[in-house]
Amino acid sequence: MKFSALIVIIEDKQEEKVIKVAKEAGAGSVTILHGRNMGLKDKKIFFGLTLEENVSVLLFVLPVRVSIMVLRAIRLSYDLDNQENNSLAFTLPLSHVVGLDIAELHKFKDDISHLL
């Protein structure tokens, strides 16, 4: 089974909703990283405080076919093609994967078997 990493960078406030859409589309577990968005535009300063946009980086390790379905579901649900959303999603191929939960592997196998 070939795997890919699906990385989704979204605003913190959208985190739970995006995870729900991803799980409904077939994703299993997710690793969540928190950070700040540092774009090309100047930072906003309000009463001496710098306002920075907090973001969540969601990392899913999925079989290739599932990652495509999850990416499509997130793209449609959150209009990722709209640049004003400040969101980004992409996949990377994984050549070697160890440490995945056996129960999750069986879930993926069952999810993919009807696609073949």
N, C-alpha and C positions, 0 to 999 in steps of 0.2 A: 504494500500500500504506500503510495507516494503522499508526502505531507507538504504543506506550505504554512508559512506564518502569515496570519492576517493581522495587520497593525492598523488600528483606528485611532486617530487623534481628534478629540472632540472637546467641547466646553464641558467643564465639570458638571454643570447643571443638567446636561444631557446623558450623563454616564449610565444611570440606571435604566433609562428608556432604551438606549442603544443595546445594552446587555440583554434586555428582555427581547428585543427584535432579533438579536443574534441567536439567542437560545431557541426561539420559535422557528428559526430557519435551519436549526440543526447543530449549532455550536454547543460545545460542552463547557469545560472550565475556561476561565479567563484570568490572566494576570493583569493587574491594574497598577499603573505608575502615575504619579501626579507630578505636574510640572507647571511652568509658566510659558506663555507664548511671547516670544520676542520677535516681532515682525520688523519690517523695514521702516515703518512709520514711527515717528517720535512717540514716546510714552506720554500718556496723559497725566498731568499733575493737578491735583485738587487739594487746596489748603495745605500744600507742602507734602502731600502723600502721593507717591507714584502709584497709579492704577495700572496693574498688569492683569492680563487675562489668564486665569487659571485653567489648565487643561488636564484631561485624563488621556493617558495612552493605554489603550486596550490591546493586549497581545493574546491572540488565539492561535493554537497549533491544531490544524485541522487537515483531514484528507483534502487533496486538491479539489475534488468535485464539491465537497461540502463548503470549502472556503469560497468558491465562486458563488454558490447559492447564498451564503451569509453576506458576502460583499454586496451582491445585488439587492438583497433585502434592506441592508443598511442604507445603501445609496438611494433607493427609492423612498424609504421612510423619512430620510433626513435631507433630501435634496442636496447631496454632496457636490453636485455640479455647480451649485450657486456659490460663488467665491465669497459672498458676504457671510456665509456660515462659519468661516474660519475653521473648517474641518477638512480632514484628509484621511483617506483609507487606501491601503495598498497591500499587495501580497508579495512574499519572497519565497522562492523554492527552498526547501530544506533537504539536504542530502543525507544526513544522519540524525536520527532522533532516538533518544533513550529516556527512560523514566516516565513514560506515559502510563496512566492508570489502566490496568487491564480491563476494568469494567467499562471505561470510556472507549477503549479500542473495540470491544464487542459492540457497543452502541453504534460506533462509526460503521462497523462491518454490517450491522443490521440496516442502518440508514442508507448505506450505499448499495446494498444488494438489490434493492428494488429499482435502482437507477440503471443497473447493468442489463 
